[in-house]
């Protein structure tokens, strides 16, 4: 569960990171208010949402699929057997 959240958050934040790197490469002060106008922030949010949605779609499309039947966790003869796929 956490991995899915971190993957989506990382994909969403990637346009912001690219913008900060671009500002640093141009030797600009990153925290200056002029660089973070409402128009630029809106564009970065839209780009971040697009990258996150596309990334999650592609991750779901090309992720490794495991074939088999899921056996849930259970207790047999006093021993705990974890769930697994057979």
C-alpha positions, 0 to 999 in steps of 0.5 A: 500500500505504501509503495503505491502511494510513494510511487504516485507521489514521486511521479506527481512531484517529478515536474516540480523537481525538474523545474527546480533543477532548471532554475538552479541550472539557470542560477536563479534563486529557487525560493523567489516568489516570481518563479512560483506564480499561480500560472506556473504552479497550475501548470506544474500541478496539471503536469504532475497529475498527468505524469502520475496518471500515465505512470500508474497506468503504465505500471499497471499495464506492464507490471509482472503478473503472477499466475496461480491461486492465492492461499490465505494465511492459516493455522495448521497443527498449531503452526502459522502458515503465511498466505502465498500463491500456488 
